[in-house]
Structures are given as structure tokens and as C-alpha cells.
């Protein structure tokens, strides 16, 4: 196992402390990117990244499956908006 310097430990701790905020920001960016995606391959990569972000946020598997089955950015955007309204501030 690698020993980290105090500065590196602080950066790592900060990442995990803010992980949900980072994932929410990524999902928000992915919504925009999905609207603008011009090839099927690009859309597939973006949907794969969105699925990973949703799993990291611990969204229900049924919700993730619904969003991925629809493959519509507006469905992802609506679910993200609803999640943000329900999530307590300290959980984001």
C-alpha cells in the first residue's frame, strides 16, 4: 500500500467528502452533453457515464433502469431535478 503525504490525504478526503456533489455536477453536464451528442457511439459512452454516476449516487436500480431504457436526456434531467429536490442539503 502506498503511503500518502498529508497534502495528498487531505485531497483524497476532500474528494470522498464531496463525492455526491461531484457526481451531481457530472450528471448535470452529461444531460447537456447528451442533448448535443451527434453520434450513436458518443451517446452510448455518455449514457454509460451517466449510469455510473447514478450508481455512485445510490439511485434505486429500477430508476436507473427506467432512465437507461428511455435513453432520453429529458428523462435523466427530470429525475435529477426530482432527486435534488428530495435530497437533504448535507447529503449533496
PDB file of N, CA, C and O in Angstrom:
ATOM      1  N   UNK A   1       0.841  -1.176   0.000  1.00  0.00           N
ATOM      2  CA  UNK A   1       0.000   0.000   0.000  1.00  0.00           C
ATOM      3  C   UNK A   1       0.884   1.236   0.000  1.00  0.00           C
ATOM      4  O   UNK A   1       1.916   1.284   0.670  1.00  0.00           O
ATOM      5  N   UNK A   2       0.464   2.220  -0.755  1.00  0.00           N
ATOM      6  CA  UNK A   2       1.224   3.446  -0.886  1.00  0.00           C
ATOM      7  C   UNK A   2       0.930   4.366   0.297  1.00  0.00           C
ATOM      8  O   UNK A   2      -0.216   4.517   0.720  1.00  0.00           O
ATOM      9  N   UNK A   3       1.992   4.975   0.816  1.00  0.00           N
ATOM     10  CA  UNK A   3       1.818   5.982   1.860  1.00  0.00           C
ATOM     11  C   UNK A   3       1.626   7.328   1.172  1.00  0.00           C
ATOM     12  O   UNK A   3       2.373   7.693   0.264  1.00  0.00           O
ATOM     13  N   UNK A   4       0.630   8.041   1.616  1.00  0.00           N
ATOM     14  CA  UNK A   4       0.338   9.332   1.032  1.00  0.00           C
ATOM     15  C   UNK A   4       0.844  10.437   1.948  1.00  0.00           C
ATOM     16  O   UNK A   4       0.866  10.290   3.170  1.00  0.00           O
ATOM     17  N   UNK A   5       1.246  11.534   1.343  1.00  0.00           N
ATOM     18  CA  UNK A   5       1.677  12.691   2.125  1.00  0.00           C
ATOM     19  C   UNK A   5       0.433  13.310   2.778  1.00  0.00           C
ATOM     20  O   UNK A   5      -0.686  13.046   2.339  1.00  0.00           O
ATOM     21  N   UNK A   6       0.615  14.121   3.807  1.00  0.00           N
ATOM     22  CA  UNK A   6      -0.543  14.771   4.432  1.00  0.00           C
ATOM     23  C   UNK A   6      -1.377  15.580   3.432  1.00  0.00           C
ATOM     24  O   UNK A   6      -2.605  15.601   3.519  1.00  0.00           O
ATOM     25  N   UNK A   7      -0.712  16.241   2.490  1.00  0.00           N
ATOM     26  CA  UNK A   7      -1.439  17.018   1.476  1.00  0.00           C
ATOM     27  C   UNK A   7      -2.278  16.095   0.595  1.00  0.00           C
ATOM     28  O   UNK A   7      -3.429  16.407   0.291  1.00  0.00           O
ATOM     29  N   UNK A   8      -1.708  14.958   0.182  1.00  0.00           N
ATOM     30  CA  UNK A   8      -2.442  14.007  -0.646  1.00  0.00           C
ATOM     31  C   UNK A   8      -3.632  13.430   0.117  1.00  0.00           C
ATOM     32  O   UNK A   8      -4.717  13.277  -0.444  1.00  0.00           O
ATOM     33  N   UNK A   9      -3.430  13.109   1.396  1.00  0.00           N
ATOM     34  CA  UNK A   9      -4.528  12.587   2.221  1.00  0.00           C
ATOM     35  C   UNK A   9      -5.667  13.592   2.317  1.00  0.00           C
ATOM     36  O   UNK A   9      -6.840  13.221   2.272  1.00  0.00           O
ATOM     37  N   UNK A  10      -5.314  14.867   2.450  1.00  0.00           N
ATOM     38  CA  UNK A  10      -6.328  15.914   2.534  1.00  0.00           C
ATOM     39  C   UNK A  10      -7.130  15.998   1.233  1.00  0.00           C
ATOM     40  O   UNK A  10      -8.349  16.162   1.263  1.00  0.00           O
ATOM     41  N   UNK A  11      -6.451  15.886   0.103  1.00  0.00           N
ATOM     42  CA  UNK A  11      -7.124  15.928  -1.202  1.00  0.00           C
ATOM     43  C   UNK A  11      -8.050  14.722  -1.362  1.00  0.00           C
ATOM     44  O   UNK A  11      -9.188  14.860  -1.812  1.00  0.00           O
ATOM     45  N   UNK A  12      -7.560  13.551  -0.995  1.00  0.00           N
ATOM     46  CA  UNK A  12      -8.369  12.323  -1.097  1.00  0.00           C
ATOM     47  C   UNK A  12      -9.588  12.411  -0.196  1.00  0.00           C
ATOM     48  O   UNK A  12     -10.695  12.076  -0.617  1.00  0.00           O
ATOM     49  N   UNK A  13      -9.398  12.859   1.042  1.00  0.00           N
ATOM     50  CA  UNK A  13     -10.520  13.015   1.971  1.00  0.00           C
ATOM     51  C   UNK A  13     -11.545  14.007   1.438  1.00  0.00           C
ATOM     52  O   UNK A  13     -12.750  13.783   1.549  1.00  0.00           O
ATOM     53  N   UNK A  14     -11.062  15.106   0.858  1.00  0.00           N
ATOM     54  CA  UNK A  14     -11.963  16.102   0.293  1.00  0.00           C
ATOM     55  C   UNK A  14     -12.787  15.541  -0.854  1.00  0.00           C
ATOM     56  O   UNK A  14     -13.969  15.856  -0.993  1.00  0.00           O
ATOM     57  N   UNK A  15     -12.159  14.713  -1.671  1.00  0.00           N
ATOM     58  CA  UNK A  15     -12.883  14.093  -2.784  1.00  0.00           C
ATOM     59  C   UNK A  15     -14.038  13.243  -2.255  1.00  0.00           C
ATOM     60  O   UNK A  15     -15.173  13.372  -2.714  1.00  0.00           O
ATOM     61  N   UNK A  16     -13.743  12.375  -1.292  1.00  0.00           N
ATOM     62  CA  UNK A  16     -14.790  11.490  -0.790  1.00  0.00           C
ATOM     63  C   UNK A  16     -15.847  12.236   0.012  1.00  0.00           C
ATOM     64  O   UNK A  16     -17.005  11.820   0.041  1.00  0.00           O
ATOM     65  N   UNK A  17     -15.472  13.315   0.654  1.00  0.00           N
ATOM     66  CA  UNK A  17     -16.430  14.132   1.400  1.00  0.00           C
ATOM     67  C   UNK A  17     -17.389  14.829   0.434  1.00  0.00           C
ATOM     68  O   UNK A  17     -18.552  15.050   0.771  1.00  0.00           O
ATOM     69  N   UNK A  18     -16.917  15.171  -0.750  1.00  0.00           N
ATOM     70  CA  UNK A  18     -17.722  15.906  -1.735  1.00  0.00           C
ATOM     71  C   UNK A  18     -18.137  15.046  -2.923  1.00  0.00           C
ATOM     72  O   UNK A  18     -18.535  15.577  -3.960  1.00  0.00           O
ATOM     73  N   UNK A  19     -18.052  13.751  -2.789  1.00  0.00           N
ATOM     74  CA  UNK A  19     -18.300  12.852  -3.917  1.00  0.00           C
ATOM     75  C   UNK A  19     -19.697  13.019  -4.509  1.00  0.00           C
ATOM     76  O   UNK A  19     -19.851  13.032  -5.731  1.00  0.00           O
ATOM     77  N   UNK A  20     -20.724  13.149  -3.654  1.00  0.00           N
ATOM     78  CA  UNK A  20     -22.081  13.315  -4.169  1.00  0.00           C
ATOM     79  C   UNK A  20     -22.214  14.595  -4.984  1.00  0.00           C
ATOM     80  O   UNK A  20     -22.840  14.596  -6.044  1.00  0.00           O
ATOM     81  N   UNK A  21     -21.630  15.678  -4.497  1.00  0.00           N
ATOM     82  CA  UNK A  21     -21.673  16.935  -5.247  1.00  0.00           C
ATOM     83  C   UNK A  21     -20.986  16.786  -6.603  1.00  0.00           C
ATOM     84  O   UNK A  21     -21.454  17.318  -7.609  1.00  0.00           O
ATOM     85  N   UNK A  22     -19.878  16.062  -6.616  1.00  0.00           N
ATOM     86  CA  UNK A  22     -19.132  15.834  -7.856  1.00  0.00           C
ATOM     87  C   UNK A  22     -19.985  15.029  -8.836  1.00  0.00           C
ATOM     88  O   UNK A  22     -20.033  15.346 -10.024  1.00  0.00           O
ATOM     89  N   UNK A  23     -20.661  13.983  -8.338  1.00  0.00           N
ATOM     90  CA  UNK A  23     -21.497  13.147  -9.207  1.00  0.00           C
ATOM     91  C   UNK A  23     -22.696  13.925  -9.739  1.00  0.00           C
ATOM     92  O   UNK A  23     -23.081  13.753 -10.896  1.00  0.00           O
ATOM     93  N   UNK A  24     -23.291  14.781  -8.903  1.00  0.00           N
ATOM     94  CA  UNK A  24     -24.423  15.599  -9.352  1.00  0.00           C
ATOM     95  C   UNK A  24     -23.965  16.552 -10.458  1.00  0.00           C
ATOM     96  O   UNK A  24     -24.653  16.724 -11.464  1.00  0.00           O
ATOM     97  N   UNK A  25     -22.813  17.160 -10.265  1.00  0.00           N
ATOM     98  CA  UNK A  25     -22.273  18.061 -11.288  1.00  0.00           C
ATOM     99  C   UNK A  25     -22.008  17.304 -12.585  1.00  0.00           C
ATOM    100  O   UNK A  25     -22.295  17.807 -13.671  1.00  0.00           O
ATOM    101  N   UNK A  26     -21.458  16.087 -12.471  1.00  0.00           N
ATOM    102  CA  UNK A  26     -21.203  15.280 -13.670  1.00  0.00           C
ATOM    103  C   UNK A  26     -22.502  14.947 -14.387  1.00  0.00           C
ATOM    104  O   UNK A  26     -22.581  15.043 -15.611  1.00  0.00           O
ATOM    105  N   UNK A  27     -23.525  14.555 -13.623  1.00  0.00           N
ATOM    106  CA  UNK A  27     -24.805  14.225 -14.251  1.00  0.00           C
ATOM    107  C   UNK A  27     -25.404  15.449 -14.945  1.00  0.00           C
ATOM    108  O   UNK A  27     -25.957  15.333 -16.039  1.00  0.00           O
ATOM    109  N   UNK A  28     -25.299  16.596 -14.328  1.00  0.00           N
ATOM    110  CA  UNK A  28     -25.815  17.820 -14.946  1.00  0.00           C
ATOM    111  C   UNK A  28     -25.109  18.102 -16.265  1.00  0.00           C
ATOM    112  O   UNK A  28     -25.746  18.458 -17.256  1.00  0.00           O
ATOM    113  N   UNK A  29     -23.800  17.942 -16.271  1.00  0.00           N
ATOM    114  CA  UNK A  29     -23.032  18.141 -17.507  1.00  0.00           C
ATOM    115  C   UNK A  29     -23.401  17.092 -18.552  1.00  0.00           C
ATOM    116  O   UNK A  29     -23.480  17.392 -19.743  1.00  0.00           O
ATOM    117  N   UNK A  30     -23.625  15.862 -18.098  1.00  0.00           N
ATOM    118  CA  UNK A  30     -23.961  14.794 -19.039  1.00  0.00           C
ATOM    119  C   UNK A  30     -25.307  15.042 -19.718  1.00  0.00           C
ATOM    120  O   UNK A  30     -25.482  14.688 -20.884  1.00  0.00           O
ATOM    121  N   UNK A  31     -26.257  15.645 -19.005  1.00  0.00           N
ATOM    122  CA  UNK A  31     -27.544  15.970 -19.618  1.00  0.00           C
ATOM    123  C   UNK A  31     -27.310  16.881 -20.820  1.00  0.00           C
ATOM    124  O   UNK A  31     -27.841  16.645 -21.906  1.00  0.00           O
ATOM    125  N   UNK A  32     -26.513  17.917 -20.614  1.00  0.00           N
ATOM    126  CA  UNK A  32     -26.213  18.838 -21.717  1.00  0.00           C
ATOM    127  C   UNK A  32     -25.476  18.124 -22.844  1.00  0.00           C
ATOM    128  O   UNK A  32     -25.799  18.297 -24.019  1.00  0.00           O
ATOM    129  N   UNK A  33     -24.482  17.320 -22.473  1.00  0.00           N
ATOM    130  CA  UNK A  33     -23.704  16.598 -23.485  1.00  0.00           C
ATOM    131  C   UNK A  33     -24.579  15.632 -24.281  1.00  0.00           C
ATOM    132  O   UNK A  33     -24.379  15.460 -25.484  1.00  0.00           O
ATOM    133  N   UNK A  34     -25.547  15.001 -23.614  1.00  0.00           N
ATOM    134  CA  UNK A  34     -26.429  14.062 -24.313  1.00  0.00           C
ATOM    135  C   UNK A  34     -27.319  14.782 -25.327  1.00  0.00           C
ATOM    136  O   UNK A  34     -27.576  14.262 -26.413  1.00  0.00           O
ATOM    137  N   UNK A  35     -27.779  15.963 -24.974  1.00  0.00           N
ATOM    138  CA  UNK A  35     -28.573  16.746 -25.937  1.00  0.00           C
ATOM    139  C   UNK A  35     -27.756  17.085 -27.177  1.00  0.00           C
ATOM    140  O   UNK A  35     -28.292  17.145 -28.283  1.00  0.00           O
ATOM    141  N   UNK A  36     -26.461  17.305 -26.988  1.00  0.00           N
ATOM    142  CA  UNK A  36     -25.604  17.748 -28.089  1.00  0.00           C
ATOM    143  C   UNK A  36     -24.894  16.615 -28.827  1.00  0.00           C
ATOM    144  O   UNK A  36     -24.288  16.846 -29.873  1.00  0.00           O
ATOM    145  N   UNK A  37     -24.960  15.398 -28.296  1.00  0.00           N
ATOM    146  CA  UNK A  37     -24.250  14.269 -28.901  1.00  0.00           C
ATOM    147  C   UNK A  37     -24.743  14.040 -30.324  1.00  0.00           C
ATOM    148  O   UNK A  37     -25.945  13.991 -30.587  1.00  0.00           O
ATOM    149  N   UNK A  38     -23.788  13.902 -31.227  1.00  0.00           N
ATOM    150  CA  UNK A  38     -24.170  13.792 -32.631  1.00  0.00           C
ATOM    151  C   UNK A  38     -23.958  12.406 -33.232  1.00  0.00           C
ATOM    152  O   UNK A  38     -24.326  12.174 -34.384  1.00  0.00           O
ATOM    153  N   UNK A  39     -23.375  11.485 -32.475  1.00  0.00           N
ATOM    154  CA  UNK A  39     -23.205  10.124 -32.987  1.00  0.00           C
ATOM    155  C   UNK A  39     -23.720   9.120 -31.961  1.00  0.00           C
ATOM    156  O   UNK A  39     -23.776   9.403 -30.764  1.00  0.00           O
ATOM    157  N   UNK A  40     -24.091   7.950 -32.452  1.00  0.00           N
ATOM    158  CA  UNK A  40     -24.581   6.890 -31.564  1.00  0.00           C
ATOM    159  C   UNK A  40     -23.486   6.441 -30.603  1.00  0.00           C
ATOM    160  O   UNK A  40     -23.764   6.153 -29.439  1.00  0.00           O
ATOM    161  N   UNK A  41     -22.260   6.380 -31.074  1.00  0.00           N
ATOM    162  CA  UNK A  41     -21.151   5.945 -30.215  1.00  0.00           C
ATOM    163  C   UNK A  41     -20.929   6.935 -29.071  1.00  0.00           C
ATOM    164  O   UNK A  41     -20.675   6.532 -27.936  1.00  0.00           O
ATOM    165  N   UNK A  42     -21.023   8.201 -29.368  1.00  0.00           N
ATOM    166  CA  UNK A  42     -20.850   9.228 -28.344  1.00  0.00           C
ATOM    167  C   UNK A  42     -21.984   9.151 -27.314  1.00  0.00           C
ATOM    168  O   UNK A  42     -21.748   9.247 -26.110  1.00  0.00           O
ATOM    169  N   UNK A  43     -23.206   8.978 -27.801  1.00  0.00           N
ATOM    170  CA  UNK A  43     -24.347   8.850 -26.883  1.00  0.00           C
ATOM    171  C   UNK A  43     -24.185   7.633 -25.982  1.00  0.00           C
ATOM    172  O   UNK A  43     -24.483   7.703 -24.790  1.00  0.00           O
ATOM    173  N   UNK A  44     -23.714   6.517 -26.538  1.00  0.00           N
ATOM    174  CA  UNK A  44     -23.528   5.314 -25.720  1.00  0.00           C
ATOM    175  C   UNK A  44     -22.520   5.560 -24.619  1.00  0.00           C
ATOM    176  O   UNK A  44     -22.759   5.176 -23.474  1.00  0.00           O
ATOM    177  N   UNK A  45     -21.394   6.193 -24.935  1.00  0.00           N
ATOM    178  CA  UNK A  45     -20.374   6.495 -23.912  1.00  0.00           C
ATOM    179  C   UNK A  45     -20.945   7.403 -22.828  1.00  0.00           C
ATOM    180  O   UNK A  45     -20.685   7.205 -21.641  1.00  0.00           O
ATOM    181  N   UNK A  46     -21.714   8.389 -23.240  1.00  0.00           N
ATOM    182  CA  UNK A  46     -22.300   9.319 -22.281  1.00  0.00           C
ATOM    183  C   UNK A  46     -23.322   8.630 -21.379  1.00  0.00           C
ATOM    184  O   UNK A  46     -23.372   8.892 -20.177  1.00  0.00           O
ATOM    185  N   UNK A  47     -24.140   7.746 -21.965  1.00  0.00           N
ATOM    186  CA  UNK A  47     -25.111   7.016 -21.146  1.00  0.00           C
ATOM    187  C   UNK A  47     -24.401   6.071 -20.179  1.00  0.00           C
ATOM    188  O   UNK A  47     -24.866   5.885 -19.055  1.00  0.00           O
ATOM    189  N   UNK A  48     -23.293   5.476 -20.590  1.00  0.00           N
ATOM    190  CA  UNK A  48     -22.518   4.620 -19.681  1.00  0.00           C
ATOM    191  C   UNK A  48     -21.987   5.431 -18.499  1.00  0.00           C
ATOM    192  O   UNK A  48     -22.019   4.974 -17.357  1.00  0.00           O
ATOM    193  N   UNK A  49     -21.504   6.628 -18.784  1.00  0.00           N
ATOM    194  CA  UNK A  49     -21.006   7.502 -17.714  1.00  0.00           C
ATOM    195  C   UNK A  49     -22.147   7.946 -16.801  1.00  0.00           C
ATOM    196  O   UNK A  49     -21.972   8.034 -15.586  1.00  0.00           O
ATOM    197  N   UNK A  50     -23.308   8.223 -17.378  1.00  0.00           N
ATOM    198  CA  UNK A  50     -24.465   8.625 -16.575  1.00  0.00           C
ATOM    199  C   UNK A  50     -24.894   7.483 -15.659  1.00  0.00           C
ATOM    200  O   UNK A  50     -25.230   7.705 -14.495  1.00  0.00           O
ATOM    201  N   UNK A  51     -24.881   6.258 -16.189  1.00  0.00           N
ATOM    202  CA  UNK A  51     -25.250   5.101 -15.371  1.00  0.00           C
ATOM    203  C   UNK A  51     -24.295   4.942 -14.196  1.00  0.00           C
ATOM    204  O   UNK A  51     -24.731   4.666 -13.078  1.00  0.00           O
ATOM    205  N   UNK A  52     -23.018   5.108 -14.432  1.00  0.00           N
ATOM    206  CA  UNK A  52     -22.027   5.003 -13.359  1.00  0.00           C
ATOM    207  C   UNK A  52     -22.245   6.088 -12.301  1.00  0.00           C
ATOM    208  O   UNK A  52     -22.145   5.816 -11.105  1.00  0.00           O
ATOM    209  N   UNK A  53     -22.538   7.298 -12.733  1.00  0.00           N
ATOM    210  CA  UNK A  53     -22.775   8.397 -11.786  1.00  0.00           C
ATOM    211  C   UNK A  53     -24.027   8.127 -10.950  1.00  0.00           C
ATOM    212  O   UNK A  53     -24.035   8.377  -9.745  1.00  0.00           O
ATOM    213  N   UNK A  54     -25.083   7.618 -11.587  1.00  0.00           N
ATOM    214  CA  UNK A  54     -26.313   7.306 -10.845  1.00  0.00           C
ATOM    215  C   UNK A  54     -26.072   6.205  -9.820  1.00  0.00           C
ATOM    216  O   UNK A  54     -26.586   6.265  -8.702  1.00  0.00           O
ATOM    217  N   UNK A  55     -25.293   5.205 -10.203  1.00  0.00           N
ATOM    218  CA  UNK A  55     -24.958   4.131  -9.245  1.00  0.00           C
ATOM    219  C   UNK A  55     -24.138   4.687  -8.082  1.00  0.00           C
ATOM    220  O   UNK A  55     -24.353   4.303  -6.933  1.00  0.00           O
ATOM    221  N   UNK A  56     -23.208   5.585  -8.373  1.00  0.00           N
ATOM    222  CA  UNK A  56     -22.401   6.190  -7.315  1.00  0.00           C
ATOM    223  C   UNK A  56     -23.253   7.015  -6.359  1.00  0.00           C
ATOM    224  O   UNK A  56     -22.933   7.122  -5.175  1.00  0.00           O
ATOM    225  N   UNK A  57     -24.331   7.596  -6.864  1.00  0.00           N
ATOM    226  CA  UNK A  57     -25.251   8.348  -6.019  1.00  0.00           C
ATOM    227  C   UNK A  57     -26.245   7.438  -5.305  1.00  0.00           C
ATOM    228  O   UNK A  57     -27.077   7.897  -4.522  1.00  0.00           O
ATOM    229  N   UNK A  58     -26.145   6.138  -5.588  1.00  0.00           N
ATOM    230  CA  UNK A  58     -27.004   5.123  -4.973  1.00  0.00           C
ATOM    231  C   UNK A  58     -28.489   5.320  -5.297  1.00  0.00           C
ATOM    232  O   UNK A  58     -29.360   5.146  -4.444  1.00  0.00           O
ATOM    233  N   UNK A  59     -28.750   5.693  -6.569  1.00  0.00           N
ATOM    234  CA  UNK A  59     -30.133   5.751  -7.020  1.00  0.00           C
ATOM    235  C   UNK A  59     -30.665   4.332  -7.077  1.00  0.00           C
ATOM    236  O   UNK A  59     -29.898   3.383  -7.237  1.00  0.00           O
ATOM    237  N   UNK A  60     -31.974   4.185  -6.947  1.00  0.00           N
ATOM    238  CA  UNK A  60     -32.600   2.859  -6.996  1.00  0.00           C
ATOM    239  C   UNK A  60     -32.361   2.230  -8.369  1.00  0.00           C
ATOM    240  O   UNK A  60     -32.469   2.904  -9.394  1.00  0.00           O
ATOM    241  N   UNK A  61     -32.035   0.932  -8.383  1.00  0.00           N
ATOM    242  CA  UNK A  61     -31.797   0.249  -9.670  1.00  0.00           C
ATOM    243  C   UNK A  61     -32.967   0.371 -10.645  1.00  0.00           C
ATOM    244  O   UNK A  61     -32.760   0.468 -11.855  1.00  0.00           O
ATOM    245  N   UNK A  62     -34.192   0.367 -10.124  1.00  0.00           N
ATOM    246  CA  UNK A  62     -35.360   0.486 -11.003  1.00  0.00           C
ATOM    247  C   UNK A  62     -35.396   1.859 -11.691  1.00  0.00           C
ATOM    248  O   UNK A  62     -35.773   1.963 -12.858  1.00  0.00           O
ATOM    249  N   UNK A  63     -35.005   2.892 -10.969  1.00  0.00           N
ATOM    250  CA  UNK A  63     -34.977   4.243 -11.544  1.00  0.00           C
ATOM    251  C   UNK A  63     -33.895   4.326 -12.618  1.00  0.00           C
ATOM    252  O   UNK A  63     -34.115   4.868 -13.701  1.00  0.00           O
ATOM    253  N   UNK A  64     -32.727   3.780 -12.297  1.00  0.00           N
ATOM    254  CA  UNK A  64     -31.625   3.776 -13.271  1.00  0.00           C
ATOM    255  C   UNK A  64     -32.046   3.025 -14.530  1.00  0.00           C
ATOM    256  O   UNK A  64     -31.814   3.490 -15.646  1.00  0.00           O
ATOM    257  N   UNK A  65     -32.665   1.863 -14.343  1.00  0.00           N
ATOM    258  CA  UNK A  65     -33.099   1.060 -15.491  1.00  0.00           C
ATOM    259  C   UNK A  65     -34.116   1.826 -16.331  1.00  0.00           C
ATOM    260  O   UNK A  65     -34.049   1.804 -17.560  1.00  0.00           O
ATOM    261  N   UNK A  66     -35.056   2.502 -15.676  1.00  0.00           N
ATOM    262  CA  UNK A  66     -36.071   3.289 -16.403  1.00  0.00           C
ATOM    263  C   UNK A  66     -35.401   4.377 -17.256  1.00  0.00           C
ATOM    264  O   UNK A  66     -35.743   4.567 -18.423  1.00  0.00           O
ATOM    265  N   UNK A  67     -34.446   5.081 -16.653  1.00  0.00           N
ATOM    266  CA  UNK A  67     -33.762   6.166 -17.364  1.00  0.00           C
ATOM    267  C   UNK A  67     -32.969   5.608 -18.542  1.00  0.00           C
ATOM    268  O   UNK A  67     -33.006   6.159 -19.642  1.00  0.00           O
ATOM    269  N   UNK A  68     -32.256   4.516 -18.306  1.00  0.00           N
ATOM    270  CA  UNK A  68     -31.429   3.931 -19.371  1.00  0.00           C
ATOM    271  C   UNK A  68     -32.280   3.307 -20.469  1.00  0.00           C
ATOM    272  O   UNK A  68     -31.888   3.321 -21.636  1.00  0.00           O
ATOM    273  N   UNK A  69     -33.436   2.761 -20.111  1.00  0.00           N
ATOM    274  CA  UNK A  69     -34.335   2.212 -21.129  1.00  0.00           C
ATOM    275  C   UNK A  69     -34.899   3.318 -22.015  1.00  0.00           C
ATOM    276  O   UNK A  69     -35.041   3.143 -23.225  1.00  0.00           O
ATOM    277  N   UNK A  70     -35.216   4.449 -21.406  1.00  0.00           N
ATOM    278  CA  UNK A  70     -35.782   5.576 -22.166  1.00  0.00           C
ATOM    279  C   UNK A  70     -34.740   6.197 -23.090  1.00  0.00           C
ATOM    280  O   UNK A  70     -35.058   6.590 -24.212  1.00  0.00           O
ATOM    281  N   UNK A  71     -33.483   6.287 -22.616  1.00  0.00           N
ATOM    282  CA  UNK A  71     -32.407   6.895 -23.404  1.00  0.00           C
ATOM    283  C   UNK A  71     -32.779   8.291 -23.896  1.00  0.00           C
ATOM    284  O   UNK A  71     -32.492   8.663 -25.034  1.00  0.00           O
ATOM    285  N   UNK A  72     -33.428   9.055 -23.011  1.00  0.00           N
ATOM    286  CA  UNK A  72     -33.813  10.429 -23.349  1.00  0.00           C
ATOM    287  C   UNK A  72     -33.207  11.363 -22.309  1.00  0.00           C
ATOM    288  O   UNK A  72     -33.424  11.176 -21.112  1.00  0.00           O
ATOM    289  N   UNK A  73     -32.451  12.364 -22.746  1.00  0.00           N
ATOM    290  CA  UNK A  73     -31.838  13.295 -21.794  1.00  0.00           C
ATOM    291  C   UNK A  73     -32.859  13.994 -20.898  1.00  0.00           C
ATOM    292  O   UNK A  73     -32.574  14.287 -19.737  1.00  0.00           O
ATOM    293  N   UNK A  74     -34.050  14.261 -21.440  1.00  0.00           N
ATOM    294  CA  UNK A  74     -35.059  14.945 -20.628  1.00  0.00           C
ATOM    295  C   UNK A  74     -35.540  14.077 -19.467  1.00  0.00           C
ATOM    296  O   UNK A  74     -35.909  14.607 -18.419  1.00  0.00           O
ATOM    297  N   UNK A  75     -35.544  12.767 -19.633  1.00  0.00           N
ATOM    298  CA  UNK A  75     -35.917  11.862 -18.538  1.00  0.00           C
ATOM    299  C   UNK A  75     -34.841  11.908 -17.453  1.00  0.00           C
ATOM    300  O   UNK A  75     -35.155  11.971 -16.264  1.00  0.00           O
ATOM    301  N   UNK A  76     -33.591  11.877 -17.861  1.00  0.00           N
ATOM    302  CA  UNK A  76     -32.487  11.997 -16.905  1.00  0.00           C
ATOM    303  C   UNK A  76     -32.551  13.340 -16.190  1.00  0.00           C
ATOM    304  O   UNK A  76     -32.384  13.401 -14.972  1.00  0.00           O
ATOM    305  N   UNK A  77     -32.790  14.412 -16.931  1.00  0.00           N
ATOM    306  CA  UNK A  77     -32.853  15.748 -16.341  1.00  0.00           C
ATOM    307  C   UNK A  77     -33.985  15.845 -15.316  1.00  0.00           C
ATOM    308  O   UNK A  77     -33.803  16.414 -14.240  1.00  0.00           O
ATOM    309  N   UNK A  78     -35.139  15.297 -15.648  1.00  0.00           N
ATOM    310  CA  UNK A  78     -36.291  15.343 -14.733  1.00  0.00           C
ATOM    311  C   UNK A  78     -35.988  14.561 -13.464  1.00  0.00           C
ATOM    312  O   UNK A  78     -36.285  15.035 -12.367  1.00  0.00           O
ATOM    313  N   UNK A  79     -35.407  13.383 -13.589  1.00  0.00           N
ATOM    314  CA  UNK A  79     -35.078  12.575 -12.407  1.00  0.00           C
ATOM    315  C   UNK A  79     -34.004  13.242 -11.559  1.00  0.00           C
ATOM    316  O   UNK A  79     -34.059  13.183 -10.331  1.00  0.00           O
ATOM    317  N   UNK A  80     -33.043  13.867 -12.193  1.00  0.00           N
ATOM    318  CA  UNK A  80     -32.005  14.582 -11.461  1.00  0.00           C
ATOM    319  C   UNK A  80     -32.627  15.748 -10.692  1.00  0.00           C
ATOM    320  O   UNK A  80     -32.304  15.970  -9.525  1.00  0.00           O
ATOM    321  N   UNK A  81     -33.508  16.481 -11.344  1.00  0.00           N
ATOM    322  CA  UNK A  81     -34.194  17.602 -10.692  1.00  0.00           C
ATOM    323  C   UNK A  81     -35.002  17.113  -9.485  1.00  0.00           C
ATOM    324  O   UNK A  81     -34.948  17.717  -8.413  1.00  0.00           O
ATOM    325  N   UNK A  82     -35.747  16.020  -9.663  1.00  0.00           N
ATOM    326  CA  UNK A  82     -36.539  15.457  -8.566  1.00  0.00           C
ATOM    327  C   UNK A  82     -35.641  14.992  -7.422  1.00  0.00           C
ATOM    328  O   UNK A  82     -35.962  15.198  -6.252  1.00  0.00           O
ATOM    329  N   UNK A  83     -34.515  14.364  -7.765  1.00  0.00           N
ATOM    330  CA  UNK A  83     -33.585  13.883  -6.741  1.00  0.00           C
ATOM    331  C   UNK A  83     -33.009  15.053  -5.949  1.00  0.00           C
ATOM    332  O   UNK A  83     -32.891  14.981  -4.726  1.00  0.00           O
ATOM    333  N   UNK A  84     -32.654  16.117  -6.640  1.00  0.00           N
ATOM    334  CA  UNK A  84     -32.107  17.290  -5.964  1.00  0.00           C
ATOM    335  C   UNK A  84     -33.116  17.928  -5.016  1.00  0.00           C
ATOM    336  O   UNK A  84     -32.735  18.448  -3.967  1.00  0.00           O
ATOM    337  N   UNK A  85     -34.381  17.896  -5.368  1.00  0.00           N
ATOM    338  CA  UNK A  85     -35.424  18.451  -4.505  1.00  0.00           C
ATOM    339  C   UNK A  85     -35.598  17.603  -3.238  1.00  0.00           C
ATOM    340  O   UNK A  85     -35.871  18.135  -2.162  1.00  0.00           O
ATOM    341  N   UNK A  86     -35.436  16.279  -3.373  1.00  0.00           N
ATOM    342  CA  UNK A  86     -35.647  15.377  -2.241  1.00  0.00           C
ATOM    343  C   UNK A  86     -34.414  15.221  -1.361  1.00  0.00           C
ATOM    344  O   UNK A  86     -34.539  14.991  -0.158  1.00  0.00           O
ATOM    345  N   UNK A  87     -33.232  15.341  -1.941  1.00  0.00           N
ATOM    346  CA  UNK A  87     -32.005  15.080  -1.205  1.00  0.00           C
ATOM    347  C   UNK A  87     -31.751  16.175  -0.161  1.00  0.00           C
ATOM    348  O   UNK A  87     -31.822  17.367  -0.460  1.00  0.00           O
ATOM    349  N   UNK A  88     -31.453  15.743   1.065  1.00  0.00           N
ATOM    350  CA  UNK A  88     -31.114  16.749   2.075  1.00  0.00           C
ATOM    351  C   UNK A  88     -29.832  17.469   1.681  1.00  0.00           C
ATOM    352  O   UNK A  88     -28.972  16.888   1.017  1.00  0.00           O
ATOM    353  N   UNK A  89     -29.701  18.702   2.075  1.00  0.00           N
ATOM    354  CA  UNK A  89     -28.561  19.524   1.707  1.00  0.00           C
ATOM    355  C   UNK A  89     -27.245  18.888   2.123  1.00  0.00           C
ATOM    356  O   UNK A  89     -26.267  18.955   1.378  1.00  0.00           O
ATOM    357  N   UNK A  90     -27.198  18.261   3.320  1.00  0.00           N
ATOM    358  CA  UNK A  90     -25.936  17.672   3.767  1.00  0.00           C
ATOM    359  C   UNK A  90     -25.609  16.375   3.049  1.00  0.00           C
ATOM    360  O   UNK A  90     -24.494  15.869   3.177  1.00  0.00           O
ATOM    361  N   UNK A  91     -26.566  15.817   2.287  1.00  0.00           N
ATOM    362  CA  UNK A  91     -26.295  14.596   1.515  1.00  0.00           C
ATOM    363  C   UNK A  91     -25.799  14.922   0.118  1.00  0.00           C
ATOM    364  O   UNK A  91     -25.422  14.021  -0.631  1.00  0.00           O
ATOM    365  N   UNK A  92     -25.795  16.204  -0.244  1.00  0.00           N
ATOM    366  CA  UNK A  92     -25.334  16.611  -1.562  1.00  0.00           C
ATOM    367  C   UNK A  92     -24.007  17.286  -1.465  1.00  0.00           C
ATOM    368  O   UNK A  92     -23.450  17.704  -2.480  1.00  0.00           O
TER     369      UNK A  92
END
